[in-house]
Amino acid sequence: MRLIIANKLYSSWSLRPWMLMTALGVAFDEEVIPLYQPDTAERIAKHSPAGRVPILIDGEATIWESLAIMEHLHERFPEHGVWPKGTTARAHARSIANEMHAGFGALRQACPMNLGKRMKPKPQSADVMANVARICELWKEARLNFANGGRFLFGDFTAADAMYAPIVTRLDTYQIAVDAPARAYMDAVLGHPAFTAWRIAALAEPWTVPHYEAGYEAAEIYHHVKT
């Protein structure tokens, strides 16, 4: 398998399947195509006419969308736990994953993923805070009903956690206040070995995207992963 991704410092959609595959022990090679370079569009188009990453190449199959990649992995490796066990849990996990996929545009637009800095907090719009409230409620409900004492939404790390991992980074990067249970879940995601590996690679990248940081002032710049 080969996974085509963009900058690890910024690409939230790339993080999702990469973290899932790494966490579940699915072997793959990766190719990073940095964003906003003169040849970015041309390089991505060689793999998919949709013009976006991530893209998973598995033999003759090319899958070019994050949730589709996750479903493909579920079919290929049913024993790996891409989705949680149990019909009800899987249905709930798919529902919240799809809500993430289609929603929370205010938060995603106002707070781009940026693993290289922690920003000074500032007031966010009502729409952003409504997104945050809904996300925290989703996390609380999933953990209450399905986690069975585990640290993640459905106990073990699954595709649902991978879908929300970039949201976790946003809340952390922009220092948006959440309640203690949400923060505990965030710490579990940020402390996962797969995320740590991603962040180490992200901080070693030479590329920056200045417009992703417009409107914010850095409180802290990360040059290495804290341990």
N, C-alpha and C positions, 0 to 999 in steps of 0.2 A: 504494500500500500504506500501511496505517496500523498502527502497533504500539502497543498499550496496555500500559504498564508501571507499576510502582510506584516508590517512592523509589530513586533511584540510589545513595544512600548505603548501603542495606541489602538491596535486592532482588536476591538471587543469581539467581533464575530469570529475572528481567527482563534481567539483564546478558547472559545467554547468547545469545539470538537477536539482541539489539541489537548486541553486539560482532561477531557473525558477519556480520550484514548490513552493518554499517559497514566492517568489514575487507575484505569482498568487493565493496564498491561497489554494493550493492543500494539503490536510492533508496526512502525511506519517510518518512512523517510520524510523529511520536510524540505520544502523550498520556500524561502522568504523572498517576496517581491515587494520592495519598499514602496510606500505610497508617494504620490505627487512627484515622481521622477519622470524625465522625458520619455522613458521607454516603459513606464508602468502599464499603461493600457495595452500596448502591443504584447507585452509578456503575459499578461493575464488572458488576453484574447486567444493565445495559443492553446490554452487549456479549456476555456469556456467562452462562448459568445455573449454570455450574460455580463461579462466584464467585471465580475466581483469575486472576491475571495471570502471564505475559504472554498477550496475545491479538493475533493478527495478522488484520487484515481486508484481504482481497485481492479486490476486486470483490464477488461474491456469496458468496465463501467466507470463513468465519470459523474460524480455527484457534486453539485455546485451550490448547495444551500445548507446552512448549519443544521436545521432540524431534519432535513432529508438525510444528511450524513449520519446523524444519530440513529435514525430509523434503519438505515442501511447497516450500521454497526450492530443494531439489535438483531437483525435478521442473520447477519454473518456469525455473530458470536452470542447466541442466546444464553449461554452459560456465564457470560461475563457480568451480568447485572447492569446493563445499560439503563434499563427501567426497573423499578422496584418489583418485588414479587407480589402476586395477588392482583386480581382483576381490578378491585376498587382502588388500590394504591396506584396501579399503573394508569388508570383513567384519571385520577387526580393529578398525578405527576405530568401527564401529557397536557392536561388542561392548563396548569399553571405555567408550563413551559411555553405553550402557545400564547398564553396571555402576555408573557414576556416578549415573545417574538413579535407580536402585533402591537404592543402597547408601550406605555411609559415614555412616549416621545418627548414630553417636556423635560424630563430628567435627562434623557439621553442627549438632547440637543444642548441643554444648558451646561451640562457637565460631561464633556467628552472623557473617555478613558485616558488616563495619563499615569503611568506607573513610575515616572521619574521624579515626581514632585508631590508634596502635600501643599495644598493651597490654603491661604488664610481664609477662614470662613467669612461668608458674607450673606446677607438676606437673600433667600431664594423666592421665586414667584409662588403664588398660591397653587398654580398648576403643578409645579415641581414638588411642592410639599404634599399635595394630594397624591401624586405618584408614590412618594416615599411612604405615606401612611398606608396605601394599598399594598405595597410590597411587604411592609412589616407585618401586616395582617395576614397576607398569604403565607409568609414564613411561619408565623405563629400557628396558624391553622394546620399546616402540613406537619409541623413538628409535634403538635399536640395529638394529632390523630394517627400519625404513621411512623414517627421516629423511633418509638420503643426504646428510648434512652440513648439512642445514637446521637452523634454530634451534627448530623446533616438532616436535610429535610425529610428524608425517608429512612433515616438510620445510617445506612451506608451511602457513600458518594455515588450519585446517579446523574443521568442526563439533566434532570431538573436542577441540580446544584450547578452543573456546568453552564446551564442557561443563565443562571443568576449570578455567576461569578463576576462578570464585568460590572454588574450593579453593585456588588459588594465593594469592588475597588473604587467606584465612583463615590459612594457614601464615605469611604475612608479618605480618599484623596481630597475631597472638598469639605471634609469635616462637618458633614450634615448629621445633626444629632438624631440618634435613635434610642429606643429603650434598651434595657439590659439584655433581654432575651435575643433581640435582633443583633446586638453587638457581640454576644457570645457566638451566634451563628456566623457572623462575619469573621470573627477571629478563627473559627474552625476552617473556613474556606481559605483565608489568607495564610494559615499555617499548614495547609495541605502540601505535601512534598511536590506534587505536580505543579502547584501554583508557584512555589518557591523556585523550582527549576525554570519556569517560564520567566519569572521576574529577573532572575540572574542573567538570563540571555537578553532580556529586554534592556537592562541597564548597560549591557556591553555593546548595544547597537550604535552606529555612528550617525543615524538619521534623526532629525527633529522635524516637527510640523508646527511652526510657530502659531498658526491661526487656531490650533486646538487649545491654545492657552490664553487667547484674547479675553480680556475682561477680568482676569484673575492675577493675584500677586502670590508668588511662592512664599510659603512659610518655611519650607524645608526642601532641599534638593538632595535626591538620593544618588549616591555614587556607588553604592554597594547595598546588598541585602542585609538588613539588620538581623542579628541572631540573638 
